[in-house]
Amino acid sequence: MASNLHDLPDSPCIGVCSTLFDEVCKGCGRTAAEVSNWVFLSDEEKHAVWVRIQQDGTAMRFKYDKL
């Protein structure tokens, strides 16, 4: 993962949202609460989310990176 939050995209979103039906989005790996509150999170909170979703690696965002 990039060491600087500002080296990452504005959000993990890839436009494949499933948070209306799933607690964790299949597209980006964030929880529904993280998606809806993203703009209000601090840089440290956003960085923690990026770390968690990259370590989990199950979201579509990361599966396409490995192709």
C-alpha positions in Angstrom: 0.0 0.0 0.0 1.1 3.5 -0.6 2.6 5.1 2.5 0.8 8.4 1.9 -3.0 8.6 1.8 -2.8 11.3 -0.8 -1.1 8.8 -3.2 -4.4 6.8 -3.3 -7.6 7.5 -5.2 -10.1 9.8 -3.4 -12.0 6.7 -2.3 -11.9 3.0 -2.8 -15.1 3.1 -4.8 -15.1 1.5 -8.2 -18.8 2.2 -9.0 -20.0 -1.3 -8.3 -22.0 -0.7 -5.1 -23.7 -3.4 -3.2 -24.3 -1.7 0.2 -28.0 -1.6 -0.3 -28.0 -5.4 -0.1 -24.7 -6.3 1.7 -23.1 -5.0 4.9 -19.8 -4.9 3.1 -19.6 -3.6 -0.5 -18.5 -6.3 -2.9 -17.0 -3.6 -5.1 -14.8 -1.7 -2.7 -14.8 -3.7 0.5 -16.0 -0.9 2.8 -18.9 -1.3 5.2 -22.2 0.6 4.5 -21.3 3.0 7.3 -17.8 3.7 5.8 -19.3 4.3 2.4 -22.0 6.7 3.7 -19.6 8.6 6.0 -16.5 8.6 3.8 -16.4 12.4 3.3 -16.6 12.9 7.1 -13.7 10.5 8.0 -10.3 11.9 9.0 -7.3 11.1 7.0 -6.2 8.6 9.7 -9.6 6.9 9.6 -9.5 6.7 5.8 -6.0 5.3 5.9 -7.2 2.6 8.4 -10.0 1.6 6.0 -7.6 1.4 3.0 -5.3 -0.8 5.1 -8.1 -3.1 6.1 -9.7 -3.5 2.7 -6.3 -4.1 1.0 -5.3 -6.7 3.6 -8.6 -8.4 3.2 -8.3 -8.3 -0.6 -11.6 -9.8 -1.4 -13.4 -6.8 -3.0 -13.6 -6.6 -6.8 -11.3 -3.6 -6.6 -8.4 -5.9 -5.7 -9.4 -8.9 -7.8 -9.1 -6.8 -11.0 -5.7 -5.5 -9.9 -4.3 -9.0 -9.9 -5.4 -9.8 -13.5 
